[in-house]
Amino acid sequence: MSIPRVYLETTMFSFYYEERPQADYQEYRAQVRRVFDRIKAGEYEPFTSPYALDEMAKETDPEKRGKMAALVTEYGVKVLDETDEVTRLAALYIQEGAVSPAYETDATHIAMTTANGLDFIVSLNFTHIARPWTVERVRRVNKREGYQGIGIYKPLEVLESENSTGILD
C-alpha cells in the first residue's frame, strides 16, 4: 500500500510557528507540528505549490518567513508545477461557488491537489478551504470533470484518522 500524498496549504507552514497566546491558536500549532511529525516518520508524502511559496513570501516577519520556507526543505516537501489544468479547475471551483472569486489562490490550492492526483489537502483555512460547503462543491466538480475525489481536512481530522487516504466517492 502506498503512503497518502498530501498537499500542505499555506496555513500549515504559518501555524507551525504560531505565537499568538490564545489557547486555540496554540492547539492548532500543536496539531500542525504533529502532522509534520507524521510526515517526517514517512506516513505521508508531502507536496505544496508555488502559490503557497508566494503566500509565505508575503509574511511580514522576516524571521518567521525564513523558518516557514525552511520547512519545505527540512521535511522534503515537493513543490508542484503550475499548469493550465490547475488554472482551469480553480476557475471551475469558483464558478461552482466552492470558493469565492476573491480568494482565487485558495481555489488554486485545491486545484493543485486534484490535478496532481493527491489524496488530500490539509488546511487551517476554515473560511475558504476546510469547510463542508467547499468539500461538497469540490466533490461535485471533480466527479463531473472525471477526477477522483480528494479529502479536504483540518489537521485534527488527519491526526484522528486511522485511514487518512482522504479518498471521497
Number of C-alpha atoms within 10 A of each C-alpha: 3 8 12 19 21 26 30 25 25 23 17 26 26 21 22 22 17 18 11 11 8 8 9 10 14 17 14 19 22 18 21 28 18 17 22 22 14 14 17 15 10 13 16 21 20 22 22 22 21 13 20 21 18 11 15 20 16 10 14 9 9 11 9 18 19 13 16 22 16 13 14 18 10 10 17 14 18 15 16 15 12 14 12 9 14 21 17 13 22 27 18 20 26 20 13 15 14 25 26 15 15 9 12 16 16 25 26 24 24 27 25 27 26 25 20 17 15 23 24 25 29 25 25 22 16 12 11 18 26 19 17 14 14 23 19 13 18 30 21 16 18 20 14 10 11 8 15 18 22 24 25 29 23 21 23 18 13 22 16 9 10 8 10 20 19 20 15 14 8
